[in-house]
Amino acid sequence: MFDVAAQSYQRFMGRFSEPLADRFVLLGDVQAGQRVLDVGCGIGALTARLAAVVGEDAVAAVDPSAPFVNAVHARLPQVDLHRASAEDLPFPDGRFNAVLAQLVVHFMADPVVGLREMRRVAAPGAQVAACVWDHEGGTGPLSTFWSTVHDLDPDAPDESGLAGSREGHLSELFAEAGFADPEPSALTVTVPFATFEEWWEPFTLGVGPAGAYVADLAPDGVAELRERCRAVLPTPPFDVPATAWAVRARS
């Protein structure tokens, strides 16, 4: 679902993940002089924010997607970048002063193992943080899309069952991974769209579960879904608010 061009991901989710990264860096209490790790860096929205605070050469990042890793390397060549999964981080114990995972826990093959790895590579007392869109509660960036899909196809699989996407679940995962007193919060961003097409077209790029759903539809099904979405959205221009559940804890 994420072995796609970096430009496609940017158009689909980048406009949400970039302002979210600004807020997430503050939640992670990232400070100059620290060495930090971005787990599941995608195309580098959070990586770039971390580099702006601590410097590129103090940032490490991992992602399993080759196109995303290549995109981050082109953008931030001094970052210590690896193609790797969260469940098998290629770093020694206690390496980092802060370890952050933005919008990735719900796509980990084993979220508890991934969070345990984040805890392992964090120095004693370091901040470890993660955030996941609220897909279950209806306030995530794709809520209008999935609600409209279910009006047409009630049994369609969506993202509401993914790890951490319901309120409180991310804290439960942190606790299971061995963190004491995980601190939950919610981060909300608002993204403007000038036209309906600007909102709709990224869903046709094959990115993530939503893109995969559209790609599997027949042309008339795509057209019907598009027009249903147009009917339920406000008249352009409009804003789309999006909320992510977040948790931070000390290693």
Solvent accessible surface area in square Angstrom, and as a share of the most:
residue,aa,sasa,rsa
1,M,122,0.54
2,F,51,0.21
3,D,115,0.59
4,V,31,0.18
5,A,53,0.41
6,A,18,0.14
7,Q,130,0.58
8,S,21,0.13
9,Y,29,0.11
10,Q,63,0.28
11,R,121,0.44
12,F,17,0.07
13,M,11,0.05
14,G,0,0.00
15,R,72,0.26
16,F,8,0.03
17,S,5,0.03
18,E,43,0.19
19,P,43,0.27
20,L,0,0.00
21,A,0,0.00
22,D,68,0.35
23,R,103,0.38
24,F,0,0.00
25,V,11,0.06
26,L,143,0.71
27,L,25,0.12
28,G,0,0.00
29,D,59,0.31
30,V,12,0.07
31,Q,94,0.42
32,A,82,0.63
33,G,81,0.78
34,Q,42,0.19
35,R,54,0.20
36,V,0,0.00
37,L,0,0.00
38,D,1,0.01
39,V,0,0.00
40,G,11,0.10
41,C,9,0.05
42,G,12,0.12
43,I,16,0.08
44,G,0,0.00
45,A,8,0.06
46,L,4,0.02
47,T,0,0.00
48,A,19,0.15
49,R,57,0.21
50,L,0,0.00
51,A,13,0.10
52,A,89,0.69
53,V,56,0.32
54,V,20,0.11
55,G,27,0.26
56,E,43,0.19
57,D,101,0.53
58,A,19,0.15
59,V,0,0.00
60,A,0,0.00
61,A,0,0.00
62,V,1,0.00
63,D,10,0.05
64,P,76,0.47
65,S,12,0.08
66,A,32,0.25
67,P,36,0.22
68,F,5,0.02
69,V,20,0.12
70,N,99,0.51
71,A,28,0.21
72,V,0,0.00
73,H,103,0.46
74,A,85,0.66
75,R,105,0.38
76,L,18,0.09
77,P,79,0.50
78,Q,120,0.53
79,V,9,0.05
80,D,47,0.24
81,L,33,0.16
82,H,61,0.27
83,R,160,0.58
84,A,19,0.15
85,S,43,0.28
86,A,9,0.07
87,E,39,0.18
88,D,101,0.53
89,L,6,0.03
90,P,62,0.39
91,F,12,0.05
92,P,81,0.51
93,D,102,0.53
94,G,31,0.30
95,R,89,0.33
96,F,0,0.00
97,N,61,0.31
98,A,0,0.00
99,V,0,0.00
100,L,0,0.00
101,A,0,0.00
102,Q,15,0.07
103,L,21,0.10
104,V,21,0.12
105,V,0,0.00
106,H,10,0.05
107,F,68,0.28
108,M,18,0.08
109,A,103,0.80
110,D,60,0.31
111,P,24,0.15
112,V,17,0.10
113,V,53,0.30
114,G,0,0.00
115,L,0,0.00
116,R,119,0.44
117,E,24,0.11
118,M,0,0.00
119,R,102,0.37
120,R,82,0.30
121,V,0,0.00
122,A,7,0.05
123,A,20,0.16
124,P,130,0.82
125,G,41,0.39
126,A,7,0.05
127,Q,12,0.05
128,V,0,0.00
129,A,0,0.00
130,A,0,0.00
131,C,0,0.00
132,V,0,0.00
133,W,5,0.02
134,D,3,0.02
135,H,24,0.11
136,E,94,0.42
137,G,47,0.46
138,G,46,0.44
139,T,67,0.39
140,G,4,0.04
141,P,5,0.03
142,L,8,0.04
143,S,29,0.19
144,T,47,0.27
145,F,0,0.00
146,W,17,0.06
147,S,66,0.43
148,T,4,0.02
149,V,1,0.01
150,H,52,0.23
151,D,98,0.51
152,L,57,0.28
153,D,52,0.27
154,P,104,0.65
155,D,132,0.68
156,A,9,0.07
157,P,110,0.69
158,D,47,0.24
159,E,5,0.02
160,S,37,0.24
161,G,75,0.72
162,L,51,0.25
163,A,20,0.15
164,G,0,0.00
165,S,0,0.00
166,R,102,0.37
167,E,123,0.55
168,G,36,0.35
169,H,37,0.17
170,L,2,0.01
171,S,21,0.13
172,E,90,0.40
173,L,13,0.07
174,F,0,0.00
175,A,56,0.44
176,E,106,0.47
177,A,3,0.02
178,G,38,0.36
179,F,8,0.03
180,A,77,0.60
181,D,132,0.68
182,P,29,0.18
183,E,84,0.38
184,P,86,0.54
185,S,43,0.28
186,A,49,0.38
187,L,9,0.04
188,T,62,0.36
189,V,10,0.06
190,T,77,0.45
191,V,4,0.03
192,P,87,0.55
193,F,7,0.03
194,A,67,0.52
195,T,61,0.35
196,F,7,0.03
197,E,94,0.42
198,E,60,0.27
199,W,9,0.03
200,W,16,0.05
201,E,60,0.27
202,P,12,0.07
203,F,7,0.03
204,T,64,0.37
205,L,47,0.23
206,G,24,0.23
207,V,0,0.00
208,G,1,0.01
209,P,29,0.18
210,A,0,0.00
211,G,1,0.01
212,A,38,0.29
213,Y,36,0.14
214,V,6,0.03
215,A,75,0.58
216,D,126,0.65
217,L,51,0.25
218,A,59,0.46
219,P,116,0.73
220,D,108,0.56
221,G,20,0.19
222,V,32,0.18
223,A,35,0.27
224,E,88,0.39
225,L,2,0.01
226,R,75,0.27
227,E,76,0.34
228,R,103,0.37
229,C,0,0.00
230,R,97,0.35
231,A,85,0.66
232,V,88,0.50
233,L,20,0.10
234,P,80,0.50
235,T,120,0.70
236,P,54,0.34
237,P,111,0.70
238,F,13,0.05
239,D,86,0.45
240,V,18,0.10
241,P,83,0.52
242,A,0,0.00
243,T,19,0.11
244,A,0,0.00
245,W,44,0.15
246,A,1,0.01
247,V,3,0.01
248,R,61,0.22
249,A,6,0.04
250,R,128,0.47
251,S,38,0.24
